[in-house]
Amino acid sequence: MKQILILGAGTSGTMMSTHLRKALRKDLWDITIVDQEETHYYQPGFLFLPFDTYKPSQLKRKVDEFIPKGVNLIREKINRVDKENDKVLLQNDTEIPYDILIIATGCNIAPQEIEGMEGEQWYKSIFDFYTFEGSLNLRDKLRTWKGGKLVVHISEMPIKCPVAPLEFAFLSDEFFTKKQMREEVEITYVTPMSGAFTKPVATKELNYLLEEKNIKIVSDFNIEKVDAENNKILDYGGQEVVYDLLVTVPTNVGDAMIERSGFGDELNYVPTDKETLQSKVKDNIFVIGDATNLPSSKAGSVAHFQSEILTKNILSFIDQKPLKEAFDGHSNCFIETGFNKALLIDFNYTQEPVKGTFPIPGIGPLRLLKETRLNHWGKKAFRWIYWNILLKGRPIPFVSNHMKLGGKIINKQ
């Protein structure tokens, strides 16, 4: 019996276990998934929890609920991968051999990477919203906060869900407006990028929204340290931004297991072929989702598109056929802009977000790079889609894993 071993039972690992269990004969292939966690979180909901939009119970389920029948689940911490001998060593000294390894260990925040960030003021005046704990603590803070200088900050790229900090700034504007205290809150968006987003057309639209909502932007800010005693952040050029409440996205890094295995880059991401999703570490190791070092967004839609492509490539690998260079970096995501409106962007490695219609060219019903209420409801509906379609490996109608140019207005901005 041959063994496929999946490391990580988050979004990517769960989808891969579902796809592969359907595709492979049970009498020929065992599939095992390893993860130490008992709870599966709907991470996009962490954005909304601080504003009391969701209840904590709406954002979590049991990991076991989504592991398909016929897949073995081992709940244990991973020590490292022994790639030379095709086996994984667990923290309890168990060794698991594999024929094919899929790394889906995601990424985590690392506030300890920035001097002064994770100190006495962590979860007092400095918060993240990229973890369930951080988001919940921030909710409690915002319920009683009396106002002042709110700084929404990105430490460095890449980060999981690159637009989430922007969304937090927009939703903060709505939140404090509805609390009739917007005039008492000065919102500043601080980013290491040269604008609100990584692509020029989208940056133009998003910068306009920041200006319209009276949100100041400080760009090209490469943080050196947090001076928590004096409530300010400093960059390497000597620039300072003062805060009363700092909502930061710390440095994002790959799982520490990758470093212990000796094959990650400087941020513990696994070197990966950007089109086939085969690792550059060894031919029988594949990587998916946030664990890769690819120049694509670290987002749920990307993991969904990758899972469909990677499944086919693993089947080709088993049959000793050439892998298809099929992943084009496709990503799409809704950007909440507040007051029941949102933008939608759709892009890949080579095509930046532009205006147009999605998913059906000329029909939509969604509009790209345009604030609409329908886009907002699309964002809200995604929680149901996530639990009931994505994690169960079901296709999303009309949405291809390869980005389509139909319906997009190219070079007409």
C-alpha positions as CSV (number, residue, x, y, z in Angstrom):
1,M,0.0,0.0,0.0
2,K,1.4,3.4,-1.0
3,Q,1.1,6.5,1.2
4,I,0.2,10.1,0.5
5,L,1.0,12.2,3.6
6,I,-0.5,15.7,4.0
7,L,0.9,18.1,6.5
8,G,-1.7,20.5,7.8
9,A,-5.5,20.2,8.1
10,G,-6.3,23.8,7.3
11,T,-8.0,25.0,4.1
12,S,-5.5,23.6,1.7
13,G,-4.8,20.3,3.4
14,T,-8.5,19.6,3.9
15,M,-9.3,20.3,0.2
16,M,-6.4,18.1,-1.0
17,S,-7.5,15.2,1.2
18,T,-11.0,15.4,-0.3
19,H,-9.9,15.7,-3.9
20,L,-7.4,12.9,-3.6
21,R,-9.6,10.5,-1.7
22,K,-12.2,10.8,-4.5
23,A,-9.5,10.3,-7.2
24,L,-7.4,7.4,-5.8
25,R,-8.2,3.8,-5.3
26,K,-8.5,2.9,-1.6
27,D,-6.9,-0.5,-2.1
28,L,-3.8,1.1,-3.6
29,W,-3.4,4.4,-1.7
30,D,-3.6,5.3,1.9
31,I,-4.1,9.0,2.7
32,T,-3.0,10.5,6.0
33,I,-3.3,14.0,7.2
34,V,-1.4,15.4,10.2
35,D,-2.3,18.4,12.3
36,Q,-2.0,19.2,16.0
37,E,-5.1,21.4,16.1
38,E,-8.6,20.4,17.0
39,T,-10.4,23.5,15.7
40,H,-10.8,24.6,12.1
41,Y,-11.3,28.4,11.9
42,Y,-13.0,30.4,9.2
43,Q,-10.1,32.8,9.0
44,P,-11.7,35.5,6.8
45,G,-14.1,36.0,9.6
46,F,-11.3,37.3,11.9
47,L,-11.7,40.6,10.0
48,F,-15.3,41.0,11.2
49,L,-15.0,39.7,14.7
50,P,-13.6,42.9,16.2
51,F,-16.6,44.8,15.0
52,D,-19.1,42.4,16.5
53,T,-20.3,41.3,13.0
54,Y,-19.9,37.6,13.7
55,K,-20.1,35.6,16.9
56,P,-17.0,33.6,17.8
57,S,-19.1,30.4,17.4
58,Q,-19.8,31.2,13.8
59,L,-16.1,31.1,12.9
60,K,-15.0,27.7,14.2
61,R,-15.8,24.0,13.7
62,K,-14.1,20.7,14.6
63,V,-11.2,19.7,12.3
64,D,-12.7,16.1,12.2
65,E,-15.9,17.4,10.6
66,F,-14.2,18.0,7.3
67,I,-11.8,15.1,7.0
68,P,-13.3,12.8,4.4
69,K,-14.1,9.1,5.2
70,G,-11.2,7.0,4.3
71,V,-8.5,9.5,5.3
72,N,-6.5,8.9,8.4
73,L,-6.2,11.9,10.8
74,I,-3.2,12.0,13.2
75,R,-3.4,14.8,15.7
76,E,0.2,15.5,16.7
77,K,2.8,18.2,16.3
78,I,5.2,17.8,13.4
79,N,8.9,17.9,14.2
80,R,10.4,17.8,10.7
81,V,10.5,16.3,7.3
82,D,13.4,13.9,6.5
83,K,13.3,14.3,2.8
84,E,16.3,12.1,2.1
85,N,14.5,9.1,3.6
86,D,10.9,10.0,2.6
87,K,9.5,10.2,6.1
88,V,8.1,12.7,8.6
89,L,9.1,12.7,12.2
90,L,6.4,13.8,14.7
91,Q,7.0,15.4,18.1
92,N,6.1,12.2,19.9
93,D,9.0,10.4,18.0
94,T,6.7,8.6,15.6
95,E,8.0,8.3,12.1
96,I,5.6,8.3,9.1
97,P,6.9,7.1,5.7
98,Y,5.4,8.5,2.5
99,D,5.6,8.0,-1.2
100,I,4.2,11.5,-1.9
101,L,4.3,14.4,0.6
102,I,2.0,17.5,0.4
103,I,3.0,20.4,2.6
104,A,0.0,22.5,3.6
105,T,1.2,24.0,6.8
106,G,0.1,27.6,6.1
107,C,1.7,30.6,7.7
108,N,1.6,32.3,11.0
109,I,2.1,35.8,12.5
110,A,5.5,36.4,14.2
111,P,5.3,39.6,16.3
112,Q,8.5,38.6,17.9
113,E,10.3,39.5,14.6
114,I,9.7,43.2,15.2
115,E,11.5,44.8,18.2
116,G,9.0,46.0,20.9
117,M,5.9,44.6,19.2
118,E,5.2,41.6,21.5
119,G,5.7,43.1,24.9
120,E,3.7,44.3,27.8
121,Q,1.3,46.2,25.6
122,W,0.5,43.2,23.4
123,Y,-3.3,42.9,23.5
124,K,-3.6,46.1,25.6
125,S,-2.8,48.9,23.1
126,I,-1.2,46.7,20.3
127,F,-3.3,44.0,18.6
128,D,-3.4,41.8,15.6
129,F,-6.6,40.4,14.0
130,Y,-4.9,37.6,12.1
131,T,-5.5,35.1,14.9
132,F,-8.7,34.2,16.7
133,E,-7.2,35.2,20.0
134,G,-6.0,38.6,18.6
135,S,-9.3,39.3,16.9
136,L,-11.4,38.5,20.0
137,N,-9.2,40.6,22.3
138,L,-9.5,43.5,19.8
139,R,-13.2,43.2,19.8
140,D,-13.2,43.6,23.6
141,K,-10.9,46.7,23.2
142,L,-13.1,48.4,20.6
143,R,-16.2,47.9,22.7
144,T,-14.9,50.4,25.3
145,W,-12.3,52.4,23.4
146,K,-12.9,56.2,23.7
147,G,-11.1,57.2,20.5
148,G,-7.8,58.7,19.6
149,K,-5.2,57.8,17.0
150,L,-5.9,54.4,15.4
151,V,-3.0,53.1,13.3
152,V,-3.6,50.1,10.9
153,H,-0.2,48.8,10.0
154,I,1.5,46.2,7.8
155,S,4.9,45.1,9.0
156,E,6.2,43.6,5.7
157,M,5.1,41.6,2.7
158,P,4.0,38.9,1.9
159,I,1.1,38.6,4.3
160,K,-2.0,36.3,4.3
161,C,-4.9,38.1,2.6
162,P,-3.1,41.3,1.4
163,V,-6.3,43.4,1.3
164,A,-7.4,42.6,4.9
165,P,-5.6,45.5,6.5
166,L,-7.3,47.9,4.1
167,E,-10.6,46.3,4.8
168,F,-10.0,46.8,8.5
169,A,-9.4,50.5,8.0
170,F,-12.6,50.9,5.9
171,L,-14.7,48.9,8.4
172,S,-13.2,51.0,11.2
173,D,-14.5,54.1,9.5
174,E,-18.0,52.6,9.4
175,F,-17.8,51.3,12.9
176,F,-16.9,54.6,14.5
177,T,-19.3,56.5,12.3
178,K,-22.2,54.3,13.5
179,K,-21.0,54.8,17.1
180,Q,-21.2,58.6,16.4
181,M,-17.6,59.0,17.4
182,R,-15.8,59.1,14.0
183,E,-14.6,62.7,14.7
184,E,-12.8,61.4,17.8
185,V,-10.9,58.8,15.8
186,E,-8.0,59.6,13.5
187,I,-7.4,56.6,11.2
188,T,-3.9,56.2,9.6
189,Y,-3.0,53.3,7.2
190,V,0.7,52.5,7.3
191,T,2.2,50.2,4.7
192,P,5.6,49.2,3.4
193,M,4.2,49.4,-0.1
194,S,4.2,52.6,-2.3
195,G,0.4,52.6,-2.3
196,A,-2.7,50.9,-1.0
197,F,-2.1,47.8,-3.1
198,T,0.6,46.0,-5.1
199,K,-0.9,46.8,-8.6
200,P,-1.3,50.3,-10.0
201,V,-4.9,50.3,-11.3
202,A,-6.3,48.8,-8.0
203,T,-4.0,51.1,-6.0
204,K,-5.6,54.2,-7.7
205,E,-9.1,53.0,-6.8
206,L,-8.2,52.1,-3.2
207,N,-6.2,55.3,-2.6
208,Y,-9.2,57.3,-3.7
209,L,-11.4,55.4,-1.2
210,L,-8.9,56.1,1.6
211,E,-9.0,59.8,0.8
212,E,-12.8,59.8,0.5
213,K,-13.1,58.2,4.0
214,N,-10.6,60.6,5.5
215,I,-8.1,57.8,6.2
216,K,-4.5,59.0,6.0
217,I,-2.0,56.8,4.3
218,V,1.7,56.5,5.2
219,S,3.5,54.5,2.4
220,D,7.0,53.1,2.1
221,F,7.2,52.6,5.8
222,N,9.6,49.8,6.6
223,I,9.2,49.3,10.3
224,E,12.3,49.0,12.5
225,K,10.7,48.8,15.9
226,V,7.7,49.6,18.1
227,D,8.3,52.1,20.9
228,A,5.4,50.9,23.1
229,E,6.4,53.2,26.0
230,N,5.9,56.3,23.9
231,N,3.1,54.8,21.6
232,K,4.8,55.1,18.3
233,I,6.3,53.0,15.5
234,L,9.6,53.9,13.8
235,D,10.9,53.0,10.4
236,Y,14.5,52.6,9.3
237,G,14.5,56.0,7.7
238,G,13.7,57.7,11.0
239,Q,10.0,58.3,10.3
240,E,7.7,58.0,13.2
241,V,3.9,57.4,13.5
242,V,2.2,58.0,16.8
243,Y,-0.7,55.8,17.9
244,D,-3.2,55.4,20.8
245,L,-4.3,52.0,19.4
246,L,-2.1,50.0,17.0
247,V,-3.7,47.3,14.9
248,T,-0.8,45.6,13.2
249,V,-0.2,42.8,10.8
250,P,3.0,41.3,12.1
251,T,5.6,39.6,9.9
252,N,4.0,36.4,8.4
253,V,6.2,33.3,8.4
254,G,5.9,29.7,7.3
255,D,5.6,26.9,9.9
256,A,8.7,26.4,12.1
257,M,8.6,22.7,11.0
258,I,9.9,23.9,7.6
259,E,13.0,25.6,9.2
260,R,13.7,22.4,11.2
261,S,13.5,20.4,8.0
262,G,16.2,22.6,6.5
263,F,14.6,23.6,3.2
264,G,12.7,26.9,3.7
265,D,13.6,30.4,2.6
266,E,14.4,33.2,5.0
267,L,10.7,33.4,6.0
268,N,10.2,29.6,6.2
269,Y,8.3,29.3,2.9
270,V,8.9,26.3,0.7
271,P,10.6,26.9,-2.7
272,T,7.9,25.8,-5.1
273,D,7.4,25.7,-8.9
274,K,5.0,28.5,-9.5
275,E,3.1,26.7,-12.2
276,T,3.1,23.0,-11.3
277,L,3.2,23.4,-7.5
278,Q,5.9,20.7,-7.2
279,S,8.5,21.7,-4.6
280,K,12.0,22.5,-5.6
281,V,13.1,20.4,-2.7
282,K,12.4,17.0,-4.1
283,D,10.2,15.6,-6.9
284,N,7.8,13.7,-4.6
285,I,7.1,16.8,-2.4
286,F,4.4,19.2,-3.4
287,V,3.3,22.4,-1.7
288,I,0.0,24.3,-1.6
289,G,-1.5,27.5,-0.2
290,D,0.3,29.8,2.3
291,A,3.2,27.4,2.7
292,T,4.6,28.2,-0.8
293,N,7.0,31.0,-1.7
294,L,5.0,31.8,-4.8
295,P,4.4,35.4,-5.9
296,S,0.6,34.9,-5.7
297,S,-1.7,36.0,-2.9
298,K,-1.9,34.0,0.2
299,A,-5.7,33.7,0.2
300,G,-8.4,31.1,0.3
301,S,-9.3,31.5,-3.4
302,V,-5.8,30.8,-4.4
303,A,-5.7,27.6,-2.3
304,H,-9.0,26.5,-3.9
305,F,-7.6,27.0,-7.4
306,Q,-4.3,25.4,-6.6
307,S,-6.1,22.3,-5.1
308,E,-7.8,21.5,-8.4
309,I,-4.6,21.9,-10.3
310,L,-2.4,20.1,-7.8
311,T,-4.7,17.1,-7.7
312,K,-4.3,16.6,-11.4
313,N,-0.6,17.0,-11.2
314,I,-0.2,14.5,-8.4
315,L,-2.2,12.0,-10.5
316,S,0.1,12.7,-13.4
317,F,3.1,12.2,-11.1
318,I,1.7,8.8,-10.0
319,D,1.3,7.8,-13.6
320,Q,4.8,9.1,-14.5
321,K,3.4,11.6,-16.9
322,P,4.7,15.2,-17.3
323,L,3.2,17.8,-14.9
324,K,1.1,20.5,-16.4
325,E,2.3,24.1,-15.9
326,A,-1.3,25.1,-15.2
327,F,-1.4,27.4,-12.2
328,D,-1.3,31.1,-13.4
329,G,-1.4,32.7,-10.0
330,H,-5.2,33.2,-10.2
331,S,-6.7,35.0,-7.2
332,N,-9.9,36.8,-6.6
333,C,-11.2,38.4,-3.4
334,F,-13.8,40.8,-2.2
335,I,-12.7,44.0,-0.4
336,E,-15.1,45.3,2.1
337,T,-15.3,49.1,1.9
338,G,-17.9,49.6,4.6
339,F,-21.6,50.5,4.8
340,N,-22.6,47.3,3.1
341,K,-20.5,47.8,0.0
342,A,-17.4,46.0,-1.4
343,L,-15.1,45.8,-4.3
344,L,-14.1,42.6,-6.2
345,I,-10.7,42.0,-7.7
346,D,-9.7,39.2,-10.0
347,F,-6.1,38.8,-11.2
348,N,-3.1,36.5,-11.7
349,Y,0.7,36.5,-12.1
350,T,0.6,38.7,-15.2
351,Q,-2.8,40.5,-15.3
352,E,-3.5,43.1,-12.6
353,P,-7.0,43.8,-11.3
354,V,-9.1,45.8,-13.7
355,K,-12.7,46.8,-14.1
356,G,-15.2,44.5,-15.7
357,T,-17.8,41.8,-15.0
358,F,-17.5,38.5,-13.1
359,P,-17.9,35.6,-13.3
360,I,-19.9,35.7,-16.6
361,P,-18.4,38.1,-19.1
362,G,-20.8,41.0,-19.9
363,I,-23.4,39.7,-17.5
364,G,-21.7,39.5,-14.1
365,P,-23.7,39.8,-11.9
366,L,-20.7,41.0,-9.9
367,R,-18.7,44.1,-10.9
368,L,-14.9,44.2,-10.8
369,L,-13.1,47.1,-9.0
370,K,-16.4,48.8,-8.4
371,E,-18.2,49.4,-5.0
372,T,-21.5,47.6,-5.0
373,R,-23.9,46.1,-2.5
374,L,-24.0,42.8,-4.4
375,N,-20.2,42.5,-3.9
376,H,-20.7,43.0,-0.2
377,W,-23.3,40.2,-0.1
378,G,-21.0,38.0,-2.1
379,K,-18.4,38.5,0.6
380,K,-20.9,37.7,3.4
381,A,-22.1,34.6,1.5
382,F,-18.5,33.3,1.3
383,R,-18.7,31.9,4.8
384,W,-21.4,29.5,3.8
385,I,-19.6,28.7,0.6
386,Y,-16.4,28.0,2.6
387,W,-18.0,25.5,5.0
388,N,-20.3,23.8,2.5
389,I,-18.5,23.9,-0.9
390,L,-14.8,24.8,-0.6
391,L,-13.8,22.5,2.2
392,K,-15.8,19.7,0.7
393,G,-14.0,19.9,-2.6
394,R,-17.0,21.0,-4.6
395,P,-16.6,23.2,-7.7
396,I,-17.8,26.8,-7.6
397,P,-20.1,27.3,-10.6
398,F,-18.7,29.5,-13.4
399,V,-15.4,30.1,-11.6
400,S,-12.4,28.6,-13.3
401,N,-9.0,27.9,-11.6
402,H,-7.4,29.6,-14.6
403,M,-8.2,33.3,-14.8
404,K,-10.4,34.3,-17.8
405,L,-9.9,37.7,-19.6
406,G,-13.5,37.7,-20.8
407,G,-15.5,40.6,-19.3
408,K,-12.4,42.5,-18.2
409,I,-11.7,46.0,-19.5
410,I,-8.0,45.8,-20.4
411,N,-5.9,48.9,-21.0
412,K,-9.0,51.1,-21.1
413,Q,-8.6,52.7,-17.7
